[in-house]
Amino acid sequence: MVRTARELLEDTAEKLAPDPHANRLLPLIARGAAQRSTLAALALEQRHVIAADRRAFLHLVERPDVEPQSAAFFTMLAEGEALAQGRLDVFAAACGVDEARAAAYEPLADCQAYPAYVAWLALNGSPADVVLALSGNFTTWGGYCAAIAEALRRHYGFGGEVCGFFDFFAAPAPELERKALMAVQAGLDAGRIGETEVLRYGRLLQNYEAKFWHALWELDQRPT
């Protein structure tokens, strides 16, 4: 039976749902036990992730084989990353990060594996497949951001604009979902969706995201 784009998106998200215990840092932040220096490192790592992902999405927009519907999806992602960057700067400043500290910071390899793979997908993945794989990962990321935003307010004394970065990604994004549906449907209509590849891409994205959080968890365990 031929599946609709919505059915394929929902099925992919279900198959890519991570182990609920995969993120070892999140429970620490949720109960206010993570060090503030770890929150600063989270902000600094995300500065690199946001910039890299934005360039990857813009590259996908410009690929000659991208369908218009997929291009619209990636354009919206790139615009979202630009908006998120400003919100991230506010959070970083609240964590004590200034330009000198940001310039001196050495990114952790495991934290930057995720954007490196997104860049690989931008070069090598079929655009419609990349839409589907990324969409399967976004629900998890949004849930993490919602939990972090709540913890920052409850345990760390942050609020308002300081939590804006996490609020941004935690909020529902119906327009992005609509664009994802259109992109996946166009890919299905053109016979360009490779479900085996999509799940492979999605599992790797999921594993690289787990490495991101684990690296920060390990950082948090070091004596201050």
N, C-alpha and C positions, 0 to 999 in steps of 0.2 A: 504494500500500500504506500502511495506517495505521501510523504509527510509535508506539513506546512512549515514555513520558516519559524513560526512560534513554537511548534512542537519540537523542531530541531534545536532551537535555542534552549528551551526548557530541559530537554533531554541531555544536552551537552553540559549545562550547568549542574544537573543532578549527578552526572557521571564524574564531573570534575570537583565535586564538593570535597574539601580537604578533611583530613583527620581533625576533629575538634581540638585535639591536644597538640597539633603541629606547631602552633605559635606559643612558645614558652615565655615570651616576653609579655604578651598581652595580659595574662593574669596578674603579673607583677604591677603593671601600670594600673590595672583595674582596681587593685586594692591600695594603691598609693605607695607601693613598696619599691618601685624602680627608682634608681638614683636620678637626680636632676641632670647630672652629667650625661646620663644615657638618653634623656629626652633631647638634650642638645645634640648628641651624636645622631639621633633619629632625624632631627631637622637638617643637619649637615649632609647626611647621606641622601635625604630626599631632595636636596638642592641639585645634586648630581643626577638623580633619577628623573626628576621633572624635566630638566634641560635636555637630557638624552632622549627621553620618550617623545618630547615635542618634536625634535628633529627627525626621529624615526617616523612619526605620523605624517609629517610634512613630506618626507620622501615617498611614503606610500601614496599620498595624494597626487604626486607628480609622476608616478610610474605609468608608462604607456599602456600597460595591460589592466589598469584599474577601471572597474565599472563606475559610472557616475554615482551610483548609490553608495558604493564603498568609499569613494572619494569624499562624499558628503559626511559620512560617518567619521572618517579620519580627520577631516577638517574640523569637525566639532570637538574631537578629542584634543587636537592641537590647540584650539582656542581655549579649551578648558584647562590645559596645562599652563597656558600663559596667565590665566586668571588665578590659578592655584599658586603660582610662583609668588605673587604679591602677598597672598595670605600666609604662605610659608615663611616669608621674611619676617612677618610680625611675630609668628610663633618662635622663630629662631632668636629674635631679639629678646623676647621674654625669657628665653632660656640662657641668656647671657652671651649669645653669639654676636660678635661684632665682625667687621670686615677683616681685621687682622687675624682673628681666630679662624674665620672661614677660609682665608687664603692659606693658612698654615696646616689646615686639616688634611690628613691623608685618608682617603676613602678606603673602606674595607672591601676586599675583593669579593667576599660572599654577598655583601650588600649590593654590589654593582653587577652581579651576575644576571639579575633580572633585566635591567635595561640593556645589557649587552645582548641578551637573547632577543629582546624586542627589536633591537637593531638588526639582528640576524634575520628575524622574520620579515622585517621591512625590505630586506634585500632578496630573500629567497622564498618566502611564503606566497602562495596564491592570495591576493588581497581578500577575497571573500572568506577563505579559510581563516585568515588572520582576524577578521571581524568576529567570526564565530568563536575562535579560541580565546580572544581577549574578553569577549562578552561573558564567557563562562567563568572567567577569573574575577570579574568586577564585583560580583555579589559578595564574595569573600572579603575583598578589599574594603568595600563599603561598610560591611559589618565591623571590621577591625576599627575603622575610623570612627564609627558611632560609639563604640566602647571606649576608645581613647578620649574622645571629646567629653564624654560623661565623666570619666576619671579625672581629667584635667580640671574640670569645674569642682568636682567633689573633694578631691584630695590635694590638689596642687595650687589651689587659689587662682587659677586662670579662668578667664571668662571673656565674653564678648568677642572682639576681633582676634584675640590670641588663639581662640579655638576655631577660627574661621577656616583654616586649611582642612581640618578634619570634618567640620560641619559640611563643607562643600562636597566632599566625596561621600559623606554619609547620606546626603539628601537624595530622594528619588530623582531620577533623570528620565522622565517619560519621553522627552524629545530624542534623547540619545537612544533609548530603547526603540523608538519608532524608526529611526535611521538604521539601527542594526537589523530590524525586521526587514526593511526594504532591501538592504544590502544582501542579506542572506537569501531572500526570495529571488533577487536578481541572479545570485550565484547558482541557486537551484535551477532556475529557468534556463540558464546557460550551460548547465551540466558542469559547473566549475567547483562544486563542493566535494572535497575528499574527506569523508568522515574519519577515516583512519588517520590521516594526517592531522586533522583538527584535534583529535583526542591526544595524539602524540605531542602536538604543540602545547595543548592545554596542560598536560601533565608536566611537561618541562617548565612551563610558566609557574605552575603551582609549586614545584620543587624549588625553583629559584626564589620564589617569594618566601618559602619556608626558610631557606638559607639566609635571606635578608634578616628575618626576625631572630633566627638563632644566633647570628653573628652579634647582634645587638644584645641579646640575652647573655652571651658569653662576656661581652664587654661589661655588662652590669655586674657580673659576678666577681670582677677584679676588685681587690682592695682599693679603697680611695686613698 
